[in-house]
Amino acid sequence: MFIKHFLRWLRGWVCFCASGNFPERLLNLLSQNKIEAWGFEKKDGELYACVYARQYKRLRPLAKRCKVRCRIVKKSGFPFRRRRYRKRWGLLIGLAVFLAFLAVMSQFVWSIEVVGNERVETSQILQALERWGLYKGAYRGNLDVRKLEANLVIAFDDLSWAGVNLNGTHVQVQVNERILPPQMVVSDTPCNIIAARDGQITYMEVYEGQAMLKVGDTVVAGDLIVSGVMGDSVGHSTLKQARAVVMAEVEETIQIKVNWRQSYKRPVDGINKQRAFSFLGFEIPLYLQNRLTPNITLGTKQYTASLFGYTLPFAAIEQQYAPFAVEYVEIDRQTAEEKAHALLEHKLQYEYPGSEVLQSEYTFEETEDCLILTANLKILENIAKTQEIFIKD
């Protein structure tokens, strides 16, 4: 598309307005006389369109046949600018060099876009494509599109389909992710429900199997709660996959240690910037010194260039960072207690998901190096754990 826009600009084009009783008739005559037109728009009973500059002269007699009056609204392109620069040979030579450069560069990939992915990261797809030969700056003639598509589907289990579309210098990679089926419970594997922790049962709902305990009973880790062996009145036994929810009050003791001496990173010398120029994925640094001191990277910005709405293979990269120094401070007891409670909340959130703290008792102990938080908790959680029933032949 970029080449198409550029060729139109090179040949020169005019935008005209056709007014009359039936300006649409002019479109049929343009098609019959093989006059290429584009950008059609009808506004307030008038028809707007664009044609090449040299073809506009052929348009006037056709407009008279349709009893339509045409007037030029806009002129654009190289022919209209040529007279202004006809004595400036440097511009002509520069234009010739630019056209030659453009002709060569149009054979390479300038940009890659990945669409349709949600679970699979874009960076993972781009890294895989780079291993197979598709990257910014790759020669378009060496790309095997069908092989790339097959490799993507094989490499990523979450992808059900992949399509690689070459649109000039731009490559669009379209993917469809698999619709994951719901996790099925294997119903033909007999198993029991046992207790995962020590505790007292407060609620129990049995979906399959025979309950061996009841609400209020105290269990030890490994005790049988729901049996997968079902008996009938005749005395026959049937093996089932026991399924149940068993909520129990569990007593847990957790210790959190917070050192009195804490380290932190303090930025020094303000925010520094390093800039680089990127061409087809190759970065050219625009700075002399390297970052030898430890630093905190604050962010990276990339400024891309575009022409006629299409991304060019150039980009400016700016990285912001702040050198830092590691410093140590002594914290007081109140700060240490707040930090210990925050660490405890984080531990409960990630190690006891879905649980509820019913009762808590906290004690603190000071040592020379740290503050120790001991939390005696009563937690309500699901202690049901499946255990397969092995059958001897």
C-alpha positions in Angstrom: 0.0 0.0 0.0 2.9 2.4 0.7 4.3 1.8 -2.7 0.9 2.4 -4.3 0.5 5.8 -2.5 4.0 6.7 -3.5 3.5 5.9 -7.2 0.4 8.0 -7.3 2.3 10.9 -5.8 5.1 10.3 -8.4 2.6 10.4 -11.3 0.6 13.3 -9.8 -3.1 13.4 -9.2 -6.0 15.8 -9.0 -9.1 15.7 -6.8 -12.2 17.0 -8.7 -15.8 17.8 -7.9 -18.5 16.8 -10.4 -21.9 18.6 -10.1 -25.0 18.2 -12.1 -28.3 16.3 -12.2 -26.8 12.8 -12.3 -23.0 12.9 -11.5 -23.0 9.1 -11.0 -23.2 8.6 -14.7 -19.7 9.9 -15.0 -18.5 6.9 -13.0 -19.7 4.4 -15.6 -18.0 6.4 -18.4 -14.7 6.4 -16.4 -14.8 2.7 -16.1 -15.7 2.2 -19.8 -12.8 4.4 -20.9 -10.3 2.7 -18.5 -9.7 5.9 -16.5 -8.6 4.9 -13.0 -10.3 6.8 -10.2 -10.4 6.5 -6.4 -11.4 8.3 -3.2 -15.1 8.5 -4.1 -17.2 10.6 -1.8 -20.7 12.2 -2.3 -21.4 15.4 -0.4 -24.3 17.8 -0.8 -25.3 16.3 -4.2 -21.8 16.6 -5.5 -19.4 13.8 -6.4 -15.7 14.0 -5.3 -13.1 11.7 -6.7 -9.4 11.5 -7.7 -7.7 10.7 -11.0 -4.2 10.9 -12.4 -3.2 14.3 -13.6 -2.7 13.2 -17.2 -6.1 11.5 -17.3 -8.0 14.5 -16.2 -8.0 16.0 -19.7 -9.8 12.9 -21.0 -12.4 13.4 -18.3 -13.8 16.7 -19.5 -15.5 15.4 -22.8 -17.0 12.6 -20.8 -18.4 15.1 -18.3 -20.0 17.1 -21.1 -21.7 13.9 -22.4 -23.3 13.5 -18.9 -24.1 17.2 -18.7 -21.9 17.4 -15.6 -19.6 20.2 -14.7 -16.2 19.3 -13.2 -13.8 21.6 -11.3 -10.5 20.8 -9.7 -10.4 20.9 -5.9 -6.9 19.8 -5.2 -3.6 19.1 -7.0 -0.9 16.9 -5.5 2.2 15.0 -6.6 5.6 15.3 -8.1 4.7 16.9 -11.5 3.2 19.9 -9.7 6.3 20.4 -7.7 8.8 19.7 -10.5 8.9 23.2 -11.9 9.7 24.8 -8.6 12.8 22.5 -8.2 13.7 21.9 -11.9 17.1 23.7 -11.5 18.0 22.1 -8.2 20.0 19.1 -9.4 20.9 18.1 -5.9 17.3 17.5 -5.0 16.9 15.3 -8.2 19.9 13.3 -7.3 18.8 12.9 -3.8 15.3 11.8 -5.0 17.0 9.2 -7.3 19.1 7.9 -4.4 16.0 7.8 -2.2 14.0 5.9 -4.9 16.8 3.4 -5.3 17.1 3.0 -1.5 13.3 2.5 -1.3 13.3 -0.1 -4.0 15.9 -2.1 -2.1 14.4 -1.7 1.3 11.0 -2.7 0.1 12.4 -6.3 -0.2 12.8 -6.5 3.6 10.5 -6.7 6.6 10.0 -3.4 8.3 7.5 -4.2 11.0 5.7 -7.3 12.5 2.3 -7.3 14.2 0.8 -10.1 16.2 -3.0 -10.2 16.6 -5.5 -12.6 18.2 -3.4 -13.8 21.1 -4.4 -13.5 24.8 -2.8 -16.4 26.7 0.3 -16.6 24.6 2.6 -13.6 25.1 3.5 -11.6 22.0 7.2 -11.6 22.9 7.2 -15.4 22.9 5.7 -15.6 19.4 8.2 -13.0 18.1 11.1 -14.9 19.6 10.0 -18.1 18.0 9.5 -16.4 14.6 13.0 -14.9 14.9 14.5 -18.4 15.4 12.7 -19.5 12.2 13.9 -16.5 10.1 11.1 -13.9 10.5 12.3 -10.7 12.2 12.7 -7.0 11.4 15.2 -6.8 8.5 14.5 -10.3 7.2 14.6 -10.7 3.4 11.0 -11.3 2.2 12.2 -13.7 -0.5 13.6 -16.1 2.0 10.3 -16.4 4.1 8.4 -19.7 3.8 5.0 -18.6 5.0 3.4 -22.0 5.2 6.3 -23.4 7.2 6.1 -20.5 9.7 2.4 -21.1 10.2 2.9 -24.8 10.8 5.8 -24.2 13.2 3.8 -21.8 15.3 0.9 -24.3 15.7 3.4 -27.1 16.6 5.4 -25.0 19.0 2.5 -23.5 21.0 0.0 -25.9 22.4 -2.5 -23.0 23.1 -2.7 -22.1 19.3 -5.2 -23.9 17.1 -4.4 -21.9 13.9 -1.8 -19.3 12.7 -1.6 -17.2 9.5 1.3 -15.1 8.3 0.3 -12.3 5.9 2.9 -10.4 4.0 1.5 -6.9 3.3 4.4 -5.2 1.5 7.1 -4.5 4.2 4.6 -5.2 7.0 3.9 -8.7 8.3 0.8 -9.4 10.2 0.7 -12.7 12.2 -2.8 -13.8 13.0 -3.4 -16.5 15.6 -6.4 -18.3 17.1 -6.0 -19.8 20.5 -7.6 -23.1 21.5 -10.8 -23.1 23.5 -9.7 -25.1 26.5 -12.3 -27.8 27.5 -13.5 -27.8 31.0 -11.4 -29.8 33.4 -13.0 -33.2 33.6 -13.0 -35.3 36.7 -12.0 -38.9 35.9 -15.0 -40.8 37.4 -13.8 -44.3 36.8 -10.8 -44.0 39.3 -12.0 -45.1 42.7 -10.7 -43.0 45.6 -11.4 -42.0 49.2 -11.5 -38.6 50.8 -9.0 -38.2 53.7 -8.0 -35.3 55.9 -5.2 -33.1 54.6 -4.7 -31.5 58.1 -5.6 -31.9 61.7 -8.7 -30.1 62.7 -12.4 -30.2 63.7 -15.1 -30.6 61.0 -17.6 -27.8 61.0 -19.3 -28.4 57.6 -19.4 -31.4 55.3 -21.2 -31.9 51.9 -20.8 -35.3 50.3 -21.4 -35.6 46.6 -20.3 -39.2 46.1 -19.3 -41.9 48.5 -20.1 -42.9 52.1 -19.4 -40.5 54.9 -17.4 -42.1 57.7 -17.4 -39.0 60.0 -19.8 -36.2 60.8 -19.8 -32.5 61.7 -18.1 -31.9 65.0 -15.7 -34.8 64.8 -12.0 -34.2 65.3 -9.6 -35.5 62.6 -5.9 -36.1 62.3 -4.1 -35.7 58.9 -4.7 -39.0 56.9 -8.0 -40.0 58.6 -10.6 -41.4 56.3 -13.6 -39.0 56.0 -15.5 -40.3 53.0 -15.1 -43.8 51.7 -15.3 -44.7 48.0 -16.4 -48.3 48.9 -20.2 -48.4 48.7 -22.1 -51.4 50.1 -25.7 -52.5 49.4 -28.3 -54.5 51.3 -27.2 -57.7 49.7 -23.6 -57.3 50.9 -22.0 -56.5 47.5 -19.5 -53.6 47.4 -19.0 -51.1 44.6 -16.0 -48.8 44.2 -16.8 -45.1 43.6 -14.8 -41.9 43.3 -15.6 -40.1 46.5 -16.3 -36.4 46.2 -16.9 -34.0 49.0 -16.3 -30.6 50.6 -15.1 -30.8 54.1 -14.6 -27.5 56.0 -12.7 -27.7 59.3 -11.2 -25.4 61.9 -7.5 -25.9 61.7 -4.9 -24.5 64.1 -1.8 -23.1 62.5 1.3 -21.4 63.9 3.3 -19.1 61.6 6.5 -17.3 62.4 7.6 -14.1 60.6 11.1 -12.6 61.1 11.9 -9.0 60.4 15.5 -7.7 60.7 16.2 -4.5 62.5 18.7 -3.5 59.8 16.9 -3.0 56.5 18.5 -2.2 53.2 17.0 0.0 50.5 18.0 1.6 47.2 18.5 5.3 47.1 18.7 7.1 43.7 21.7 9.3 43.2 22.6 12.0 40.6 19.0 12.3 39.4 17.5 10.7 36.3 19.8 9.9 33.4 18.8 9.1 29.8 20.5 7.0 27.1 19.3 7.3 23.5 19.8 4.9 20.6 18.8 4.8 16.9 17.1 1.6 15.7 17.1 0.5 12.1 15.5 -2.8 11.2 15.9 -4.1 14.7 19.6 -3.1 15.0 20.3 -0.6 17.7 23.0 2.1 17.3 23.9 3.7 20.6 24.0 7.5 20.6 25.9 7.7 23.9 29.6 7.2 24.8 29.6 6.2 28.5 28.4 2.8 29.7 26.4 2.4 32.9 29.1 1.0 35.2 27.3 1.8 38.5 24.2 -0.1 39.7 21.1 1.5 38.4 17.3 1.3 38.5 15.7 1.2 35.0 12.7 3.5 35.1 11.3 2.9 31.7 12.0 2.7 27.9 10.2 4.8 25.3 10.3 4.1 21.5 9.4 6.7 18.9 8.6 5.2 15.5 8.4 7.1 12.2 5.6 6.7 9.7 4.8 7.8 6.2 1.3 7.7 4.6 0.2 5.8 7.7 2.8 3.0 7.4 5.5 2.4 9.9 9.1 3.0 8.7 12.0 0.8 9.7 13.5 3.7 11.8 12.9 4.3 15.5 14.4 6.4 18.3 14.8 4.7 21.6 15.1 6.5 24.9 15.9 4.7 28.2 15.6 6.4 31.5 17.6 5.1 34.5 18.6 6.3 37.9 21.9 5.2 39.5 21.4 4.1 43.1 23.3 3.4 46.2 22.4 0.6 48.7 22.0 2.1 52.2 21.1 0.5 55.5 18.8 1.9 58.2 17.7 0.8 61.6 14.0 0.5 62.0 12.0 0.9 65.2 9.7 -1.6 66.8 6.5 -0.1 65.4 7.8 -0.2 61.8 9.0 -3.8 62.3 5.6 -4.8 63.6 3.8 -3.2 60.6 6.2 -4.9 58.2 5.7 -8.3 60.0 1.9 -8.0 59.7 2.2 -7.2 56.0 4.4 -10.2 55.4 1.9 -12.4 57.3 -1.0 -11.2 55.2 1.0 -11.9 52.0 1.8 -15.4 53.2 -1.8 -16.2 54.1 -3.0 -14.9 50.7 -0.7 -17.1 48.7 -0.2 -20.2 50.9 -3.8 -20.5 52.2 -6.0 -19.4 49.3 -9.8 -19.5 49.9 -9.3 -19.9 53.7 -10.8 -17.7 56.4 -9.0 -16.7 59.6 -11.5 -17.2 62.5 -9.3 -16.4 65.4 -5.8 -14.9 65.8 -3.3 -14.4 68.6 0.0 -12.5 68.0 3.1 -12.5 70.2 6.3 -10.6 69.5 9.8 -11.5 70.6 12.8 -9.2 70.3 16.3 -10.6 69.6 19.5 -8.8 68.9 19.1 -9.1 65.1 15.4 -9.2 64.4 11.8 -9.1 65.7 9.9 -12.4 65.6 6.2 -12.4 65.1 4.4 -15.7 66.2 0.8 -15.9 64.9 -1.4 -18.6 66.5 -4.3 -18.8 64.0 -7.5 -20.8 63.8 -8.3 -21.1 60.1 -11.4 -22.4 58.3 -10.4 -24.3 55.2 -11.3 -27.2 53.0 -9.3 -30.2 54.2 -10.7 -32.8 51.8 -7.9 -34.7 49.9 -8.4 -37.5 47.4 -6.6 -40.8 47.9 -6.7 -43.4 45.2 -8.0 -46.9 46.1 -5.5 -49.5 44.8 -7.0 -52.8 43.9 -4.9 -56.0 44.1 -5.4 -58.4 41.2 
